[in-house]
Amino acid sequence: MYRSRSLRKLARVTPKKRNIIHYKKKAGNRPHCAICSKELNGINVSKNAKGKSLRTNVRIFGGVLCANCAADIVKLASRIEHGELKLNEIGIKQRNYVLQLISH
């Protein structure tokens, strides 16, 4: 377990002046938007957050897309449903999310 790099090594000196190594779990990265790579707001990244509603947003694509990209996806999906746009006119990153929204 301690040979993998998933744990951080912390060198500590005990009160009896012995050098020991403590192993601690590495801190994860903050979540990012899947389209624009901007850091997501409103998401609790602490390890003490209990329950999914405390860890992510409740809105559509919450915890995956930022608010601006989610609004753009909703606009594009409605334009495709009304025939103003075609699916192949949208970027590849946005296409999967538009398809998810149309299928629901």
Sequence and secondary structure as in RCSB ss.txt:
>XXXX:A:sequence
MYRSRSLRKLARVTPKKRNIIHYKKKAGNRPHCAICSKELNGINVSKNAKGKSLRTNVRIFGGVLCANCAADIVK
LASRIEHGELKLNEIGIKQRNYVLQLISH
>XXXX:A:secstr
 TTSTTEEEEEEE TTS EEEEEEE      B TTT  B SS   STT  SHHHHS  STTTTTS HHHHHHHHH
HHHHHHTTSS GGGS HHHHHHHHHHHH 
